[in-house]
Amino acid sequence: MSISKEEAKQLLERMIFEDTLPQDWVQDVWGLSPLLGDGAAKLFDAFEALIDCCPEAQLENLVQSLYQERIDNS
């Protein structure tokens, strides 16, 4: 079953940020430390840029391999 780029992005966000919205995560980190918050904001920007430029097939493969790794380590 093929997944779209948007579906892959949502799955990766859930895997990384769990139940928190990515922007809220950045703000939470910023609240702990402005220096770390700046890094968190840059990391999230890079995450979004990679999602935008990565082909759907590669994103799908990434999501599948990460989920398989989680299952294997459970």
ABEGO torsion letter per residue (X at the ends): XBBBAAAAAAAAAAAAAEABBAAAAAAAAAAABAAAAAAAAAAAAAAAAAAAABBAAAAAAAAAAAAAAAAAAX
